[in-house]
Amino acid sequence: MATNERVASLRPWETVDFAHFVGVRHRNGEWSTIILKPTGQEIDVSSLGGRRVVLHGNGIEFLDPLPSSGALPVPLKPEPQEET
C-alpha cells in the first residue's frame, strides 16, 4: 500500500503521567522517553545500552540489563578445590 506524503504513519505509543514526569513507551512495554516536569527536558532511555528502566510514582530506576540466555550460571557455593 503506497502512502501519501500528507498521511502520517501511526505508531503504537502511549504516555503515562506521573507526578514529576511523563513516560512514553511502546505498546510492548519498553520505555523510550521520559519528559521531566515542569521543564520539559527529555531523557532518551531507549539508548541506554540495554539497561532496564522502571518508572513509578516514587521516581525512575535505572537497572542493569538481565543476563542473556547464553550466560553461564554463577554457583552460589563454589566447589572446594582439590588438594594435590
matplotlib code that plots the C-alpha trace (Angstrom):
import matplotlib.pyplot as plt

x = [0.0, 1.5, 1.5, 0.8, 3.2, 0.3, -0.6, 1.2, 2.1, 0.7, 2.9, 1.8, 3.0, 1.3, 2.1, 1.8, 1.5, 3.4, 3.7, 7.2, 7.5, 5.7, 6.8, 6.5, 6.5, 5.9, 2.8, 5.1, 6.2, 9.6, 10.1, 11.5, 11.4, 10.9, 9.8, 10.5, 8.0, 7.9, 10.9, 10.0, 13.6, 13.6, 15.6, 16.0, 16.0, 15.9, 19.6, 21.0, 22.8, 20.3, 19.8, 16.3, 14.2, 11.4, 9.1, 6.8, 5.3, 8.5, 10.8, 12.9, 15.1, 17.9, 18.7, 21.4, 20.3, 19.1, 21.7, 21.4, 20.1, 23.6, 25.2, 26.8, 25.3, 27.4, 27.3, 26.3, 28.6, 31.9, 33.2, 36.1, 39.4, 41.2, 44.4, 47.4]
y = [0.0, 3.3, 6.2, 9.7, 12.5, 14.1, 10.9, 10.4, 6.9, 5.8, 4.1, 2.1, 4.5, 5.5, 8.1, 7.6, 10.6, 10.5, 13.3, 14.6, 13.3, 11.7, 8.4, 7.5, 3.8, 1.4, -0.8, -3.8, -2.1, -0.7, 2.9, 5.2, 8.7, 10.4, 14.1, 15.9, 18.3, 21.4, 22.0, 19.6, 18.2, 14.9, 11.8, 9.2, 5.9, 3.7, 4.3, 3.3, 0.2, -2.4, -1.0, -1.6, 1.4, 1.2, 4.1, 4.5, 7.2, 7.5, 8.1, 6.5, 3.4, 2.5, -1.2, -3.4, -5.5, -9.0, -11.7, -13.2, -16.7, -17.8, -16.6, -19.2, -19.5, -18.5, -21.1, -19.7, -22.1, -22.6, -26.1, -26.9, -27.1, -30.4, -30.7, -32.0]
z = [0.0, -1.1, 1.4, 0.6, 1.8, 3.7, 5.7, 9.0, 10.0, 13.3, 15.9, 18.9, 21.6, 24.8, 27.5, 31.3, 33.5, 36.8, 39.4, 38.3, 34.8, 31.8, 30.5, 26.8, 26.0, 23.2, 23.5, 24.2, 27.5, 26.6, 27.8, 25.1, 26.5, 29.9, 29.9, 33.2, 34.7, 34.7, 32.4, 29.6, 29.5, 27.6, 28.5, 25.8, 27.7, 24.6, 24.0, 27.4, 26.1, 27.3, 30.8, 32.2, 33.2, 35.9, 36.3, 39.3, 41.5, 43.6, 40.7, 38.0, 38.5, 36.1, 36.5, 35.0, 32.0, 32.5, 31.8, 28.3, 27.9, 26.8, 30.0, 32.3, 35.8, 38.7, 41.5, 44.9, 46.7, 45.0, 44.6, 47.0, 45.3, 45.2, 47.2, 45.3]

ax = plt.figure().add_subplot(projection="3d")
ax.plot(x, y, z, "-o")
ax.set_aspect("equal")
plt.show()
